[in-house]
Amino acid sequence: KRKEEVVESVFSYIKLLQTNGVPEYTYEETKKLSEIGWRFRETQGASSVVNNAAASMQSYPDPARYLSGPSLVRELDTGLVTDLLTALKPEDMLVTYASQSFAPKASKTE
């Protein structure tokens, strides 16, 4: 019912982040949560560990990242954050709405 307000709020917050930058505490919280997730992750089979490590070797030049791969947040790349925030523009968005209220209008199935 308030779809436009939600989209407007999202882009207002993005503009705020573009103007003021991402608060440092959000990075620290994300880093701590990734460490907790890594520490208490489910045990994987040996072949999964090897496959993941091999894939990480292609993406990360630092051998310390071979096992953790993208699971651990280590450093804040402010340039990357700025680039991503710059790329988030209303004119480039694609919004998809999903709601049970559309069910009466949906007459076809796959």
RAMOFEN-V205216 format. One record per helix or strand of 2 or more residues. SS is the DSSP state (alpha for helix, beta for strand). FROM is the first residue (numbers start at 1). TO is the last residue. Records with the same first field share a line. If there is no record, write none. Layout:
SS->FROM-TO  FROM-TO
This chain:
alpha->3-20  24-39  46-59  63-65  69-71  78-87  90-92  100-105
